[in-house]
Amino acid sequence: MKMTFPNQLTTLRILLTPLFAWLILSDDPTTRIWGFVVFVVASLTDLYDGYHARKHGQTTRWGAFMDPLADKILVTTAFVYFVYLDLLPLWMVVVVALRDAIVTLLRLYAELKDRPVVTSRAAKIKTALQNALAYMLLLLALLREKTLFGESVQAVAERLLFHGWAYWAMLALTIYTVYTGVAYLFENWQTLRAAYFGIRSTLNAS
């Protein structure tokens, strides 16, 4: 497989995710700011790699599969961090992660059977909304740092974070994410059916 520039950006996004997690979990407020910067950089690679691939005709099946997977890994890591901060309920993040895992397994099976599937528009909107929520929560979490931004900014950030909107925004996003997963399964029913019978025949043979 030729590692094109867009594919390199996708790989970079995956590699930046553990760095983001390590920085954002630091006890040092300044280090956490660098974690936010890494998240922004990783997100921007998603915007540019797709644009570059389409503009220069460098789209590949590897990139089509790994690009959305890299997004899922990055955003899920951010959501787990928000659970750690008690900003989001664990069950919502689990539901979102489970949906992404199921869809990823289906896409992997389709790739192995040489029947690649295209990411739907609804799924792309879902990813954009997840990134937007992650951006807002990360920024507000950083603005809570009194030593960096002062008490007045901290007070405003605290009110915004714990006013309840994040719960309802995540609930709506969870419902929409599940909807995109169900729609995805219906749109790719033949691939899913083939996967089921393939696994069943393998189990019977063993």
C-alpha positions as a Markdown table, in Angstrom:
| # | Residue | x | y | z |
|---|---|---|---|---|
| 1 | Met | 0.0 | 0.0 | 0.0 |
| 2 | Lys | 1.3 | 3.4 | -1.0 |
| 3 | Met | 1.3 | 5.8 | 2.0 |
| 4 | Thr | 0.0 | 8.9 | 0.4 |
| 5 | Phe | 0.0 | 12.3 | 2.2 |
| 6 | Pro | -3.6 | 12.0 | 3.3 |
| 7 | Asn | -2.9 | 8.6 | 4.7 |
| 8 | Gln | 0.0 | 9.9 | 6.6 |
| 9 | Leu | -2.2 | 12.6 | 8.1 |
| 10 | Thr | -4.7 | 9.9 | 9.2 |
| 11 | Thr | -1.9 | 7.9 | 10.8 |
| 12 | Leu | -0.7 | 11.0 | 12.5 |
| 13 | Arg | -4.1 | 11.6 | 14.0 |
| 14 | Ile | -4.1 | 8.1 | 15.5 |
| 15 | Leu | -0.6 | 8.6 | 16.9 |
| 16 | Leu | -1.6 | 12.0 | 18.4 |
| 17 | Thr | -4.5 | 10.5 | 20.3 |
| 18 | Pro | -2.5 | 8.9 | 23.2 |
| 19 | Leu | -0.4 | 12.0 | 23.4 |
| 20 | Phe | -3.6 | 14.1 | 23.8 |
| 21 | Ala | -4.8 | 11.7 | 26.5 |
| 22 | Trp | -1.5 | 11.9 | 28.4 |
| 23 | Leu | -1.3 | 15.7 | 28.2 |
| 24 | Ile | -5.0 | 16.3 | 29.1 |
| 25 | Leu | -4.7 | 14.1 | 32.2 |
| 26 | Ser | -1.8 | 16.0 | 33.6 |
| 27 | Asp | -2.0 | 17.7 | 36.9 |
| 28 | Asp | -0.4 | 20.8 | 35.4 |
| 29 | Pro | -2.9 | 23.3 | 33.9 |
| 30 | Thr | -0.4 | 24.4 | 31.2 |
| 31 | Thr | 0.2 | 20.9 | 30.1 |
| 32 | Arg | -3.5 | 20.4 | 29.8 |
| 33 | Ile | -3.6 | 23.4 | 27.5 |
| 34 | Trp | -1.1 | 21.6 | 25.3 |
| 35 | Gly | -3.4 | 18.6 | 25.3 |
| 36 | Phe | -6.2 | 20.9 | 23.9 |
| 37 | Val | -3.8 | 22.1 | 21.2 |
| 38 | Val | -2.9 | 18.5 | 20.2 |
| 39 | Phe | -6.7 | 17.8 | 20.0 |
| 40 | Val | -7.2 | 20.8 | 17.7 |
| 41 | Val | -4.2 | 19.8 | 15.5 |
| 42 | Ala | -5.5 | 16.2 | 15.3 |
| 43 | Ser | -8.9 | 17.4 | 14.3 |
| 44 | Leu | -7.6 | 19.7 | 11.6 |
| 45 | Thr | -5.7 | 16.8 | 10.0 |
| 46 | Asp | -9.2 | 15.2 | 9.5 |
| 47 | Leu | -10.4 | 18.3 | 7.6 |
| 48 | Tyr | -7.3 | 18.5 | 5.4 |
| 49 | Asp | -6.6 | 14.9 | 4.6 |
| 50 | Gly | -10.0 | 14.4 | 2.9 |
| 51 | Tyr | -9.8 | 17.7 | 1.0 |
| 52 | His | -6.2 | 16.9 | -0.2 |
| 53 | Ala | -7.1 | 13.3 | -1.2 |
| 54 | Arg | -10.1 | 14.5 | -3.3 |
| 55 | Lys | -8.3 | 17.4 | -4.9 |
| 56 | His | -5.2 | 15.4 | -5.9 |
| 57 | Gly | -6.9 | 12.1 | -6.7 |
| 58 | Gln | -5.2 | 10.3 | -3.8 |
| 59 | Thr | -8.2 | 8.6 | -2.3 |
| 60 | Thr | -7.5 | 5.0 | -1.3 |
| 61 | Arg | -9.5 | 2.2 | 0.3 |
| 62 | Trp | -7.1 | 2.2 | 3.2 |
| 63 | Gly | -7.8 | 5.8 | 3.8 |
| 64 | Ala | -11.5 | 5.5 | 3.3 |
| 65 | Phe | -11.5 | 2.8 | 6.1 |
| 66 | Met | -9.0 | 4.3 | 8.5 |
| 67 | Asp | -10.0 | 8.0 | 8.3 |
| 68 | Pro | -13.4 | 7.6 | 10.1 |
| 69 | Leu | -11.8 | 5.1 | 12.5 |
| 70 | Ala | -9.2 | 7.6 | 13.4 |
| 71 | Asp | -12.0 | 10.1 | 14.1 |
| 72 | Lys | -13.8 | 7.6 | 16.3 |
| 73 | Ile | -10.6 | 6.9 | 18.4 |
| 74 | Leu | -9.9 | 10.6 | 18.9 |
| 75 | Val | -13.4 | 11.7 | 19.9 |
| 76 | Thr | -14.1 | 8.6 | 22.1 |
| 77 | Thr | -10.9 | 9.4 | 24.0 |
| 78 | Ala | -12.1 | 12.9 | 24.6 |
| 79 | Phe | -15.5 | 11.6 | 25.7 |
| 80 | Val | -13.9 | 9.2 | 28.2 |
| 81 | Tyr | -12.0 | 12.2 | 29.6 |
| 82 | Phe | -15.3 | 14.0 | 30.1 |
| 83 | Val | -16.7 | 11.0 | 32.0 |
| 84 | Tyr | -13.6 | 11.2 | 34.2 |
| 85 | Leu | -14.5 | 14.9 | 34.9 |
| 86 | Asp | -18.1 | 13.9 | 35.6 |
| 87 | Leu | -19.3 | 16.0 | 32.7 |
| 88 | Leu | -20.9 | 13.2 | 30.7 |
| 89 | Pro | -22.6 | 10.0 | 31.8 |
| 90 | Leu | -20.7 | 6.8 | 31.3 |
| 91 | Trp | -23.6 | 4.9 | 29.7 |
| 92 | Met | -23.9 | 7.5 | 26.8 |
| 93 | Val | -20.2 | 7.2 | 26.0 |
| 94 | Val | -20.5 | 3.4 | 26.1 |
| 95 | Val | -23.4 | 3.4 | 23.7 |
| 96 | Val | -21.6 | 5.7 | 21.3 |
| 97 | Ala | -18.4 | 3.6 | 21.5 |
| 98 | Leu | -20.4 | 0.4 | 21.0 |
| 99 | Arg | -22.2 | 1.7 | 17.9 |
| 100 | Asp | -18.8 | 2.8 | 16.5 |
| 101 | Ala | -17.3 | -0.6 | 17.2 |
| 102 | Ile | -20.1 | -2.5 | 15.5 |
| 103 | Val | -19.9 | -0.3 | 12.4 |
| 104 | Thr | -16.2 | -0.6 | 12.3 |
| 105 | Leu | -16.4 | -4.4 | 12.4 |
| 106 | Leu | -18.9 | -4.4 | 9.6 |
| 107 | Arg | -16.7 | -2.1 | 7.5 |
| 108 | Leu | -13.7 | -4.4 | 8.2 |
| 109 | Tyr | -15.6 | -7.5 | 7.1 |
| 110 | Ala | -16.7 | -5.6 | 4.0 |
| 111 | Glu | -13.1 | -4.7 | 3.2 |
| 112 | Leu | -12.0 | -8.3 | 3.7 |
| 113 | Lys | -14.8 | -9.4 | 1.3 |
| 114 | Asp | -13.8 | -6.7 | -1.2 |
| 115 | Arg | -17.1 | -5.0 | -0.7 |
| 116 | Pro | -16.1 | -1.6 | 0.7 |
| 117 | Val | -18.8 | 0.7 | 2.0 |
| 118 | Val | -18.9 | 4.5 | 1.8 |
| 119 | Thr | -19.4 | 6.6 | 4.9 |
| 120 | Ser | -22.9 | 8.1 | 4.8 |
| 121 | Arg | -23.7 | 11.8 | 5.0 |
| 122 | Ala | -25.5 | 11.3 | 8.3 |
| 123 | Ala | -22.4 | 9.6 | 9.8 |
| 124 | Lys | -20.3 | 12.5 | 8.7 |
| 125 | Ile | -22.7 | 14.9 | 10.4 |
| 126 | Lys | -22.5 | 12.8 | 13.5 |
| 127 | Thr | -18.8 | 13.0 | 13.5 |
| 128 | Ala | -18.9 | 16.8 | 13.1 |
| 129 | Leu | -21.3 | 17.2 | 16.0 |
| 130 | Gln | -19.2 | 14.9 | 18.2 |
| 131 | Asn | -16.2 | 17.0 | 17.4 |
| 132 | Ala | -18.0 | 20.3 | 18.1 |
| 133 | Leu | -19.2 | 19.0 | 21.5 |
| 134 | Ala | -15.7 | 17.8 | 22.4 |
| 135 | Tyr | -14.3 | 21.2 | 21.4 |
| 136 | Met | -16.7 | 23.1 | 23.6 |
| 137 | Leu | -16.3 | 20.8 | 26.7 |
| 138 | Leu | -12.5 | 20.8 | 26.4 |
| 139 | Leu | -12.4 | 24.6 | 26.1 |
| 140 | Leu | -14.7 | 25.1 | 29.1 |
| 141 | Ala | -12.8 | 22.6 | 31.1 |
| 142 | Leu | -9.6 | 24.5 | 30.5 |
| 143 | Leu | -11.2 | 27.9 | 31.3 |
| 144 | Arg | -12.0 | 26.5 | 34.8 |
| 145 | Glu | -8.3 | 26.8 | 35.6 |
| 146 | Lys | -8.2 | 29.7 | 38.0 |
| 147 | Thr | -4.5 | 30.0 | 38.1 |
| 148 | Leu | -4.5 | 30.7 | 34.3 |
| 149 | Phe | -7.6 | 32.6 | 33.6 |
| 150 | Gly | -8.7 | 34.0 | 37.0 |
| 151 | Glu | -11.7 | 33.6 | 39.3 |
| 152 | Ser | -14.3 | 35.4 | 37.1 |
| 153 | Val | -13.6 | 33.2 | 34.0 |
| 154 | Gln | -13.5 | 30.1 | 36.2 |
| 155 | Ala | -16.9 | 31.0 | 37.7 |
| 156 | Val | -18.5 | 31.5 | 34.2 |
| 157 | Ala | -16.9 | 28.2 | 32.9 |
| 158 | Glu | -18.2 | 26.3 | 36.0 |
| 159 | Arg | -21.7 | 27.6 | 35.5 |
| 160 | Leu | -21.7 | 26.7 | 31.8 |
| 161 | Leu | -20.2 | 23.2 | 32.4 |
| 162 | Phe | -22.6 | 22.2 | 35.1 |
| 163 | His | -25.7 | 23.9 | 34.0 |
| 164 | Gly | -27.1 | 20.7 | 32.5 |
| 165 | Trp | -26.8 | 21.5 | 28.8 |
| 166 | Ala | -23.9 | 19.1 | 28.2 |
| 167 | Tyr | -26.1 | 16.2 | 29.4 |
| 168 | Trp | -28.9 | 17.0 | 27.0 |
| 169 | Ala | -26.6 | 17.7 | 24.2 |
| 170 | Met | -24.9 | 14.4 | 24.7 |
| 171 | Leu | -28.2 | 12.6 | 25.0 |
| 172 | Ala | -29.4 | 14.1 | 21.7 |
| 173 | Leu | -26.0 | 13.2 | 20.1 |
| 174 | Thr | -26.3 | 9.6 | 21.5 |
| 175 | Ile | -29.7 | 9.2 | 20.0 |
| 176 | Tyr | -28.6 | 10.5 | 16.7 |
| 177 | Thr | -25.5 | 8.3 | 16.8 |
| 178 | Val | -27.6 | 5.2 | 17.4 |
| 179 | Tyr | -29.9 | 6.3 | 14.5 |
| 180 | Thr | -26.9 | 6.6 | 12.1 |
| 181 | Gly | -25.8 | 3.1 | 13.2 |
| 182 | Val | -29.2 | 1.5 | 12.6 |
| 183 | Ala | -29.5 | 3.3 | 9.3 |
| 184 | Tyr | -26.0 | 2.1 | 8.4 |
| 185 | Leu | -27.0 | -1.5 | 9.1 |
| 186 | Phe | -30.1 | -1.2 | 7.0 |
| 187 | Glu | -28.2 | 0.3 | 4.1 |
| 188 | Asn | -25.6 | -2.5 | 4.2 |
| 189 | Trp | -28.0 | -5.3 | 5.1 |
| 190 | Gln | -26.7 | -7.6 | 2.4 |
| 191 | Thr | -23.1 | -7.3 | 3.7 |
| 192 | Leu | -24.4 | -7.8 | 7.3 |
| 193 | Arg | -26.4 | -10.9 | 6.2 |
| 194 | Ala | -23.3 | -12.4 | 4.4 |
| 195 | Ala | -21.2 | -11.8 | 7.5 |
| 196 | Tyr | -23.7 | -13.6 | 9.7 |
| 197 | Phe | -23.9 | -16.6 | 7.5 |
| 198 | Gly | -20.2 | -16.6 | 7.0 |
| 199 | Ile | -19.5 | -16.7 | 10.8 |
| 200 | Arg | -22.2 | -19.3 | 11.3 |
| 201 | Ser | -20.8 | -21.6 | 8.6 |
| 202 | Thr | -17.3 | -21.2 | 10.2 |
| 203 | Leu | -18.6 | -22.1 | 13.6 |
| 204 | Asn | -20.5 | -25.1 | 12.3 |
| 205 | Ala | -17.4 | -26.3 | 10.4 |
| 206 | Ser | -15.3 | -26.1 | 13.6 |
